[in-house]
């Protein structure tokens, strides 16, 4: 257990490698109750969300979810979020735990003049994620919700053991799976039901360690690493979630349009090392002995059995051979398009 954003969080239960491989082959159960939740409701809610989100919020209809980013006026990232439409004029925004207080202040500041209410509802939810190819087989016997009809980035309000839950299908592991928004007082009971139902299927409890190695294999960003106040969405190769033609424009749109027109000088890439040593955050990436970038995230990939990571590298250096400096040794770095575990 480690302290994280005011919470006590599990790094591992039985072991990171075992938990990681269970998610890839069967299922893992994550406690992600540390994530923040914000409700935006009222006639002006959708207009506000479209103003602050880089993605096209007008696609949000009841039962749909959307990934997007919140940006500062200079294009840097405030946070990346998922917005869930629970009903007309009622939206649930899931925030990164360490950013919750900052995000709520930032969103509330932009809500002035919109006919809507912004409310921190984090204390109203426990949140668990059931991830892996057998997730549906484990969850379906416990709920009347037709999970086979629930497509990716959709949600449904249903029950587990007569307790109301919100079930969504987004995920942060590169596998199929569900997020369950639960009343906090019932969470321990419902998690016990899930755990017992999953034992015949090979379900394992999974912690932060496996969550990080899984998301890195999948090529998903983590705030403070692949995206931040200084790494904008275009540099992070998240342009598909940035609608530069939006009108009215989102916050930061003008700055990002300028960056796109001028041409980006750096890009976030994912890589594999054909070596046993892990390139940790901050390690220098070099070309012909000259520093051309730095590592943003690095870990061991249980699926590949070798080190993987992400790096911010000068675009002019991407075509040539690269190395990463690990304890004064130059280790060849091989850029690979995610998901890394499937390319491997």
VOPAGU-2260 file (C-alpha; in pm, 1 decimal, decimal comma):
REM VOPAGU-2260
SITE   aa  ch    i         X         Y         Z
SITE  UNK   A    0       0,0       0,0       0,0
SITE  UNK   A    1     121,1     351,1     -83,0
SITE  UNK   A    2     -19,0     702,1     -29,3
SITE  UNK   A    3    -152,6     856,5    -351,0
SITE  UNK   A    4    -350,6    1180,4    -387,8
SITE  UNK   A    5    -478,7    1149,8     -30,8
SITE  UNK   A    6    -567,0     781,4     -63,4
SITE  UNK   A    7    -405,0     456,6      48,0
SITE  UNK   A    8    -364,7     263,3    -277,7
SITE  UNK   A    9    -255,0     -94,5    -349,9
SITE  UNK   A   10      53,8    -126,9    -569,9
SITE  UNK   A   11      15,1    -504,9    -587,8
SITE  UNK   A   12    -166,4    -799,2    -435,1
SITE  UNK   A   13     -16,3   -1130,2    -552,8
SITE  UNK   A   14     244,8    -963,2    -775,0
SITE  UNK   A   15     251,3    -722,0   -1067,7
SITE  UNK   A   16     343,3    -979,3   -1333,0
SITE  UNK   A   17      78,0   -1228,2   -1221,5
SITE  UNK   A   18    -190,0    -957,7   -1203,5
SITE  UNK   A   19     -92,4    -812,1   -1542,5
SITE  UNK   A   20    -103,6   -1149,8   -1718,8
SITE  UNK   A   21    -436,8   -1233,5   -1552,0
SITE  UNK   A   22    -589,1    -922,3   -1711,2
SITE  UNK   A   23    -450,4   -1018,9   -2052,8
SITE  UNK   A   24    -570,6   -1381,7   -2031,4
SITE  UNK   A   25    -871,4   -1380,0   -1794,7
SITE  UNK   A   26    -965,3   -1080,4   -1578,5
SITE  UNK   A   27    -843,3    -841,8   -1311,9
SITE  UNK   A   28   -1036,9    -635,1   -1059,8
SITE  UNK   A   29    -907,0    -284,9    -982,7
SITE  UNK   A   30   -1015,9     -46,3    -707,0
SITE  UNK   A   31   -1008,2     296,3    -873,2
SITE  UNK   A   32   -1227,0     477,7    -620,6
SITE  UNK   A   33    -958,1     746,7    -598,4
SITE  UNK   A   34   -1073,4     889,7    -932,1
SITE  UNK   A   35   -1272,1    1211,1    -903,2
SITE  UNK   A   36   -1630,1    1254,5   -1025,8
SITE  UNK   A   37   -1797,8    1579,1   -1121,6
SITE  UNK   A   38   -2161,1    1624,3   -1222,1
SITE  UNK   A   39   -2255,5    1900,1   -1465,7
SITE  UNK   A   40   -2629,7    1942,6   -1504,9
SITE  UNK   A   41   -2882,3    2188,2   -1638,6
SITE  UNK   A   42   -2985,0    2346,5   -1970,6
SITE  UNK   A   43   -2635,8    2488,4   -2033,6
SITE  UNK   A   44   -2440,6    2175,5   -1934,0
SITE  UNK   A   45   -2368,4    2048,4   -2284,8
SITE  UNK   A   46   -2260,7    2393,9   -2403,1
SITE  UNK   A   47   -2015,4    2420,5   -2115,4
SITE  UNK   A   48   -1874,0    2073,3   -2178,9
SITE  UNK   A   49   -1830,4    2148,9   -2549,3
SITE  UNK   A   50   -1648,9    2469,9   -2454,4
SITE  UNK   A   51   -1395,2    2299,1   -2226,3
SITE  UNK   A   52   -1350,3    1963,3   -2405,4
SITE  UNK   A   53   -1123,6    1915,1   -2708,7
SITE  UNK   A   54   -1353,0    1644,3   -2848,4
SITE  UNK   A   55   -1697,2    1695,4   -3002,5
SITE  UNK   A   56   -1931,8    1692,3   -2702,8
SITE  UNK   A   57   -2239,8    1723,3   -2925,2
SITE  UNK   A   58   -2200,0    1348,8   -2990,0
SITE  UNK   A   59   -2299,1    1285,8   -2628,2
SITE  UNK   A   60   -2649,1    1145,1   -2599,5
SITE  UNK   A   61   -2793,4     947,6   -2305,6
SITE  UNK   A   62   -2599,8     624,7   -2260,4
SITE  UNK   A   63   -2284,6     745,0   -2439,6
SITE  UNK   A   64   -1937,6     832,1   -2310,2
SITE  UNK   A   65   -1660,5    1037,9   -2468,5
SITE  UNK   A   66   -1286,5    1072,6   -2406,6
SITE  UNK   A   67   -1131,6    1416,0   -2439,0
SITE  UNK   A   68    -889,7    1663,0   -2291,3
SITE  UNK   A   69    -916,2    1988,7   -2100,0
SITE  UNK   A   70    -659,1    2245,2   -2214,6
SITE  UNK   A   71    -514,0    2568,0   -2089,1
SITE  UNK   A   72    -531,3    2867,4   -2323,7
SITE  UNK   A   73    -176,0    2790,3   -2443,2
SITE  UNK   A   74    -274,9    2434,5   -2543,0
SITE  UNK   A   75    -112,7    2257,0   -2248,7
SITE  UNK   A   76    -321,9    1986,8   -2085,2
SITE  UNK   A   77    -518,7    2049,6   -1766,1
SITE  UNK   A   78    -630,4    1684,8   -1757,5
SITE  UNK   A   79    -773,2    1407,7   -1970,3
SITE  UNK   A   80   -1124,7    1298,8   -1881,0
SITE  UNK   A   81   -1414,7    1075,4   -1977,0
SITE  UNK   A   82   -1758,2    1238,8   -1992,1
SITE  UNK   A   83   -2066,4    1020,1   -1943,6
SITE  UNK   A   84   -2413,8    1134,0   -2047,4
SITE  UNK   A   85   -2654,4     986,0   -1790,7
SITE  UNK   A   86   -2961,7    1172,1   -1915,7
SITE  UNK   A   87   -3048,5    1487,4   -2112,2
SITE  UNK   A   88   -2879,7    1780,6   -1935,8
SITE  UNK   A   89   -2700,9    1547,9   -1688,9
SITE  UNK   A   90   -2333,8    1456,8   -1731,9
SITE  UNK   A   91   -2078,0    1277,6   -1516,8
SITE  UNK   A   92   -1711,9    1371,9   -1569,8
SITE  UNK   A   93   -1441,8    1136,5   -1438,0
SITE  UNK   A   94   -1118,6    1312,0   -1341,7
SITE  UNK   A   95    -769,7    1191,7   -1254,4
SITE  UNK   A   96    -731,7    1164,4    -878,7
SITE  UNK   A   97    -430,9    1393,7    -838,4
SITE  UNK   A   98    -601,4    1659,4   -1053,1
SITE  UNK   A   99    -950,7    1652,3    -902,9
SITE  UNK   A  100    -930,9    1970,2    -696,5
SITE  UNK   A  101    -751,6    2161,9    -973,1
SITE  UNK   A  102    -994,1    2036,6   -1240,7
SITE  UNK   A  103   -1304,2    2132,2   -1044,7
SITE  UNK   A  104   -1169,0    2481,9    -982,9
SITE  UNK   A  105   -1076,6    2518,9   -1352,1
SITE  UNK   A  106   -1413,2    2391,0   -1480,0
SITE  UNK   A  107   -1608,9    2600,0   -1229,6
SITE  UNK   A  108   -1419,7    2907,7   -1345,1
SITE  UNK   A  109   -1530,1    2847,3   -1703,2
SITE  UNK   A  110   -1891,6    2772,8   -1600,5
SITE  UNK   A  111   -1967,7    3138,4   -1529,2
SITE  UNK   A  112   -2246,9    3252,1   -1761,0
SITE  UNK   A  113   -2366,3    2901,2   -1844,1
SITE  UNK   A  114   -2705,2    2792,1   -1713,3
SITE  UNK   A  115   -2582,3    2481,3   -1533,7
SITE  UNK   A  116   -2463,2    2344,5   -1200,7
SITE  UNK   A  117   -2112,8    2204,8   -1140,0
SITE  UNK   A  118   -2100,0    1972,4    -839,7
SITE  UNK   A  119   -1823,2    1755,8    -692,9
SITE  UNK   A  120   -1986,2    1413,8    -642,7
SITE  UNK   A  121   -1666,9    1215,3    -578,3
SITE  UNK   A  122   -1785,9    1109,4    -234,0
SITE  UNK   A  123   -2103,0     962,0    -387,2
SITE  UNK   A  124   -1920,2     686,2    -574,5
SITE  UNK   A  125   -1687,6     397,1    -520,0
SITE  UNK   A  126   -1541,5     287,7    -854,8
SITE  UNK   A  127   -1405,4     -51,5    -953,7
SITE  UNK   A  128   -1283,0    -171,2   -1292,6
SITE  UNK   A  129   -1329,0    -530,0   -1409,9
SITE  UNK   A  130   -1090,7    -577,0   -1701,3
SITE  UNK   A  131    -999,6    -868,8   -1926,0
SITE  UNK   A  132   -1136,8   -1099,4   -2196,3
SITE  UNK   A  133   -1355,5   -1287,2   -1944,5
SITE  UNK   A  134   -1499,0    -973,5   -1780,2
SITE  UNK   A  135   -1840,1   -1008,6   -1941,6
SITE  UNK   A  136   -1868,5   -1377,2   -1845,2
SITE  UNK   A  137   -1794,9   -1286,7   -1481,7
SITE  UNK   A  138   -2024,8    -985,3   -1453,9
SITE  UNK   A  139   -2328,6   -1096,2   -1655,0
SITE  UNK   A  140   -2467,7   -1348,7   -1401,1
SITE  UNK   A  141   -2471,6   -1072,2   -1137,9
SITE  UNK   A  142   -2673,2    -810,0   -1325,9
SITE  UNK   A  143   -2986,0    -796,6   -1543,3
SITE  UNK   A  144   -2810,3    -544,9   -1772,7
SITE  UNK   A  145   -2771,7    -686,9   -2128,6
SITE  UNK   A  146   -2393,6    -660,5   -2137,6
SITE  UNK   A  147   -2364,9    -814,9   -2483,8
SITE  UNK   A  148   -2554,3    -510,2   -2614,5
SITE  UNK   A  149   -2336,2    -259,1   -2429,0
SITE  UNK   A  150   -2086,2    -129,9   -2684,7
SITE  UNK   A  151   -1753,8      36,3   -2609,1
SITE  UNK   A  152   -1789,0     388,2   -2465,8
SITE  UNK   A  153   -2147,9     323,0   -2363,9
SITE  UNK   A  154   -2306,8     309,0   -2018,9
SITE  UNK   A  155   -2617,6     163,7   -1863,4
SITE  UNK   A  156   -2779,3     214,7   -1523,7
SITE  UNK   A  157   -2871,2    -119,5   -1370,4
SITE  UNK   A  158   -2837,9    -324,1   -1049,4
SITE  UNK   A  159   -2614,6    -579,1    -882,0
SITE  UNK   A  160   -2782,2    -766,7    -596,4
SITE  UNK   A  161   -3059,5    -502,5    -599,4
SITE  UNK   A  162   -2806,3    -221,8    -552,1
SITE  UNK   A  163   -2817,5      55,6    -818,0
SITE  UNK   A  164   -2496,4      77,4   -1022,5
SITE  UNK   A  165   -2373,9     255,7   -1332,8
SITE  UNK   A  166   -2195,4      16,5   -1569,2
SITE  UNK   A  167   -1972,2     157,9   -1842,0
SITE  UNK   A  168   -1746,2      -6,6   -2099,9
SITE  UNK   A  169   -1438,3     209,7   -2151,5
SITE  UNK   A  170   -1121,3      72,0   -1992,6
SITE  UNK   A  171    -756,9     165,1   -1941,9
SITE  UNK   A  172    -582,4    -166,3   -2002,0
SITE  UNK   A  173    -616,5    -242,6   -2373,8
SITE  UNK   A  174    -863,8    -520,4   -2290,1
SITE  UNK   A  175   -1242,2    -548,5   -2280,1
SITE  UNK   A  176   -1400,6    -466,1   -1949,3
SITE  UNK   A  177   -1634,8    -259,6   -1736,5
SITE  UNK   A  178   -1629,5      21,3   -1483,6
SITE  UNK   A  179   -1880,0      -3,9   -1200,2
SITE  UNK   A  180   -1987,4     313,4   -1019,8
SITE  UNK   A  181   -2114,7     190,4    -681,7
SITE  UNK   A  182   -2268,1     347,3    -370,0
SITE  UNK   A  183   -1970,8     360,2    -128,2
SITE  UNK   A  184   -2153,7     186,1     153,9
SITE  UNK   A  185   -2226,6    -118,0     -63,4
SITE  UNK   A  186   -1890,6    -138,5    -239,7
SITE  UNK   A  187   -1724,3    -397,9     -14,6
SITE  UNK   A  188   -2022,1    -632,1     -46,7
SITE  UNK   A  189   -2049,6    -596,3    -423,8
SITE  UNK   A  190   -1674,8    -636,4    -475,4
SITE  UNK   A  191   -1688,5    -958,3    -271,6
SITE  UNK   A  192   -1963,0   -1087,2    -502,6
SITE  UNK   A  193   -1754,0    -999,3    -807,8
SITE  UNK   A  194   -1443,5   -1159,1    -663,0
SITE  UNK   A  195   -1622,5   -1483,0    -577,8
SITE  UNK   A  196   -1791,7   -1496,5    -918,4
SITE  UNK   A  197   -1457,0   -1447,4   -1088,0
SITE  UNK   A  198   -1256,9   -1715,3    -909,3
SITE  UNK   A  199   -1358,5   -2001,1   -1143,5
SITE  UNK   A  200   -1254,7   -1778,5   -1436,4
SITE  UNK   A  201    -909,7   -1692,3   -1301,6
SITE  UNK   A  202    -992,3   -1341,5   -1176,3
SITE  UNK   A  203    -716,7   -1168,1    -977,8
SITE  UNK   A  204    -719,9    -851,5    -770,6
SITE  UNK   A  205    -491,9    -601,5    -944,7
SITE  UNK   A  206    -312,4    -291,2    -819,6
SITE  UNK   A  207    -149,5      25,6    -948,1
SITE  UNK   A  208     161,2    -157,0   -1071,2
SITE  UNK   A  209     -30,1    -375,3   -1316,7
SITE  UNK   A  210    -252,2     -84,0   -1413,6
SITE  UNK   A  211      55,8     112,3   -1521,1
SITE  UNK   A  212     222,3    -170,9   -1715,7
SITE  UNK   A  213    -108,5    -255,8   -1887,5
SITE  UNK   A  214    -180,8     101,9   -1996,0
SITE  UNK   A  215     177,4     149,6   -2117,2
SITE  UNK   A  216     157,5    -165,7   -2331,7
SITE  UNK   A  217    -170,7     -35,0   -2472,0
SITE  UNK   A  218     -16,7     305,7   -2548,3
SITE  UNK   A  219    -252,7     502,6   -2322,6
SITE  UNK   A  220    -133,2     833,9   -2172,3
SITE  UNK   A  221     -96,0     906,4   -1803,1
SITE  UNK   A  222    -124,1    1266,7   -1686,9
SITE  UNK   A  223     211,3    1404,4   -1576,0
SITE  UNK   A  224     391,6    1171,1   -1815,1
SITE  UNK   A  225     268,4    1154,5   -2178,3
SITE  UNK   A  226      45,8    1460,6   -2130,7
SITE  UNK   A  227      92,7    1758,8   -1900,6
SITE  UNK   A  228      82,0    2134,5   -1884,6
SITE  UNK   A  229     390,7    2136,0   -2108,5
SITE  UNK   A  230     298,1    1844,3   -2341,0
SITE  UNK   A  231      -3,8    1934,1   -2554,0
SITE  UNK   A  232    -244,2    1678,6   -2711,1
SITE  UNK   A  233    -100,4    1715,3   -3062,5
SITE  UNK   A  234     254,4    1650,6   -2943,6
SITE  UNK   A  235     114,8    1351,6   -2750,7
SITE  UNK   A  236     -31,2    1208,2   -3074,1
SITE  UNK   A  237    -385,8    1247,8   -2942,4
SITE  UNK   A  238    -498,9    1457,4   -3238,5
SITE  UNK   A  239    -793,9    1227,8   -3309,9
SITE  UNK   A  240    -949,0    1356,8   -2985,2
SITE  UNK   A  241    -888,0    1722,3   -3075,0
SITE  UNK   A  242   -1143,8    1884,1   -3307,2
SITE  UNK   A  243    -964,3    2195,7   -3430,9
SITE  UNK   A  244   -1262,8    2299,7   -3642,7
SITE  UNK   A  245   -1505,4    2330,7   -3351,5
SITE  UNK   A  246   -1728,4    2635,2   -3332,9
SITE  UNK   A  247   -1766,3    2783,9   -3082,5
SITE  UNK   A  248   -1401,5    2695,1   -3012,0
SITE  UNK   A  249   -1282,5    2503,0   -2707,0
SITE  UNK   A  250   -1038,9    2656,2   -2460,2
SITE  UNK   A  251    -690,5    2633,6   -2609,7
SITE  UNK   A  252    -811,6    2570,4   -2965,8
SITE  UNK   A  253    -645,4    2878,4   -3111,9
SITE  UNK   A  254    -305,1    2789,3   -2965,3
SITE  UNK   A  255    -328,9    2429,7   -3089,3
SITE  UNK   A  256    -427,0    2544,3   -3438,6
SITE  UNK   A  257    -117,0    2762,6   -3444,6
SITE  UNK   A  258      99,8    2469,5   -3333,7
SITE  UNK   A  259     -48,6    2248,7   -3605,1
SITE  UNK   A  260      10,1    2515,9   -3871,9
SITE  UNK   A  261     368,9    2580,8   -3765,0
SITE  UNK   A  262     452,7    2211,5   -3742,4
SITE  UNK   A  263     536,1    2020,5   -3426,1
SITE  UNK   A  264     897,0    2006,1   -3310,0
SITE  UNK   A  265     854,5    1704,4   -3079,9
SITE  UNK   A  266     640,8    1391,8   -3057,1
SITE  UNK   A  267     553,1    1140,1   -2789,3
SITE  UNK   A  268     644,2     789,1   -2904,8
SITE  UNK   A  269     636,8     441,7   -2751,2
SITE  UNK   A  270     934,2     208,9   -2758,5
SITE  UNK   A  271    1072,9    -135,2   -2680,4
SITE  UNK   A  272    1425,3    -215,9   -2559,3
SITE  UNK   A  273    1594,6    -540,0   -2662,5
SITE  UNK   A  274    1769,3    -546,4   -2327,1
SITE  UNK   A  275    1697,3    -638,9   -1966,5
SITE  UNK   A  276    1748,5    -288,8   -1826,0
SITE  UNK   A  277    1449,7     -54,0   -1787,5
SITE  UNK   A  278    1471,4     306,0   -1908,6
SITE  UNK   A  279    1321,2     512,1   -1627,6
SITE  UNK   A  280    1149,4     849,2   -1646,4
SITE  UNK   A  281    1397,1    1125,5   -1728,3
SITE  UNK   A  282    1655,7     904,0   -1900,4
SITE  UNK   A  283    1808,3    1078,8   -2202,1
SITE  UNK   A  284    1735,7     961,9   -2555,0
SITE  UNK   A  285    2028,8    1024,3   -2787,7
SITE  UNK   A  286    2122,2    1015,4   -3155,0
SITE  UNK   A  287    2489,4    1009,4   -3251,2
SITE  UNK   A  288    2573,8    1101,2   -2893,1
SITE  UNK   A  289    2348,4    1409,7   -2893,6
SITE  UNK   A  290    2045,0    1434,2   -2662,2
SITE  UNK   A  291    1726,0    1445,9   -2871,3
SITE  UNK   A  292    1465,1    1355,7   -2611,2
SITE  UNK   A  293    1380,3    1207,0   -2274,3
SITE  UNK   A  294    1190,2     908,2   -2138,5
SITE  UNK   A  295     843,4     987,0   -2001,3
SITE  UNK   A  296     744,3     641,7   -1869,0
SITE  UNK   A  297     930,9     314,0   -1845,0
SITE  UNK   A  298     858,9     -30,7   -1707,1
SITE  UNK   A  299     888,5    -403,2   -1770,7
SITE  UNK   A  300     630,8    -554,1   -2005,8
SITE  UNK   A  301     510,5    -888,1   -1867,4
SITE  UNK   A  302     349,5    -969,9   -2203,1
SITE  UNK   A  303     672,4    -918,4   -2399,7
SITE  UNK   A  304     919,9   -1007,5   -2128,9
SITE  UNK   A  305    1127,2    -695,6   -2201,2
SITE  UNK   A  306    1139,1    -324,2   -2114,1
SITE  UNK   A  307     897,9     -79,4   -2276,8
SITE  UNK   A  308     830,6     289,5   -2238,3
SITE  UNK   A  309     737,0     623,9   -2386,0
SITE  UNK   A  310     955,1     920,6   -2474,4
SITE  UNK   A  311     932,6    1279,2   -2595,1
SITE  UNK   A  312    1166,9    1303,7   -2895,1
SITE  UNK   A  313    1255,5    1569,9   -3150,2
SITE  UNK   A  314    1067,4    1490,6   -3471,3
SITE  UNK   A  315    1379,6    1549,7   -3680,6
SITE  UNK   A  316    1544,3    1254,7   -3504,9
SITE  UNK   A  317    1262,9    1001,1   -3536,8
SITE  UNK   A  318    1385,4     840,8   -3859,4
SITE  UNK   A  319    1739,5     769,9   -3744,0
SITE  UNK   A  320    1883,0     519,8   -3494,0
SITE  UNK   A  321    1823,2     609,9   -3129,0
SITE  UNK   A  322    1969,0     502,3   -2798,4
SITE  UNK   A  323    1868,3     559,8   -2438,3
SITE  UNK   A  324    2121,6     623,7   -2165,2
SITE  UNK   A  325    2095,0     377,4   -1875,4
SITE  UNK   A  326    2373,1     399,9   -1614,8
SITE  UNK   A  327    2606,5     557,2   -1873,0
SITE  UNK   A  328    2534,2     276,5   -2120,8
SITE  UNK   A  329    2380,3     352,0   -2462,0
SITE  UNK   A  330    2099,7      98,0   -2517,0
SITE  UNK   A  331    1935,4      81,5   -2864,6
SITE  UNK   A  332    1577,9     210,5   -2855,0
SITE  UNK   A  333    1322,3      74,1   -3100,1
SITE  UNK   A  334    1013,9     290,7   -3164,0
SITE  UNK   A  335     699,7      75,9   -3191,1
SITE  UNK   A  336     341,5     168,8   -3264,1
SITE  UNK   A  337     107,8      69,6   -2979,3
SITE  UNK   A  338     -46,0    -153,3   -2865,8
SITE  UNK   A  339     301,3    -280,8   -2791,6
SITE  UNK   A  340     194,9    -623,5   -2665,0
SITE  UNK   A  341      12,5    -704,2   -2988,9
SITE  UNK   A  342     295,5    -578,5   -3209,9
SITE  UNK   A  343     536,7    -791,2   -3008,4
